[in-house]
Amino acid sequence: MDDRPLLRRRPLLALLAAEVVSTTGSQMTWLALPWLVLVTSHSATRMSLVVGAEI
């Protein structure tokens, strides 16, 4: 059995790092897509529809 602390285990640390990158990317997409719709269409209504669809 491995007695090292959890954050010193390379596979677990790699998994946690991948999870952080994945979550950050998902959150950026959640913000960027409505912003893109607002900038390209200049319509707050269309942006709100995108936000509603994301939820």
N, C-alpha and C positions, 0 to 999 in steps of 0.2 A: 504494500500500500504506500502511496506517495504522501509524505508528511509536509510537503511544501505548501505555503499559503496559496490560496486559489489564484491570485493574480500573478503568481510566478510560474504558472503552468502555461507554456507557449500555445498549445491548441486552444485553451480557453481564452487566453488573451487575444488570439487571432479572431476567434468567434465574436468576442465583445467589440473589437475594433470594426469588424465587418458590419455588425449590427448598428453601431454608431453611424457609419458611413451610409448605410441603407436608410436609416431613419432620417438623417439629415437630407438626403436626396428626396425622399418622399415629402418632407415638410417644405422643401424649396419648390417642388412641383406644385404643391397645394397653394402656395403663394403666387408663383410665377404665372400659372395658367390664367387665373382671373385678371391679373395685371396685363398680360398679353392681350386678352380680349378687350380690356378697357382702352389700351393704347392704340390698338388697330381699328377698333370700331367706334371709339369715342362715345360709347353707350354704357351708362351705368346699369341700365336694365339688363342688357346682355351679360354684363359682368356678374350681376346678381343671379342670373339664371345659371351661370357656370358654377358660382359658389354654392347655390342650392343643389346642383347636380353632384357636386363633390361631397356634400354632406350626406 
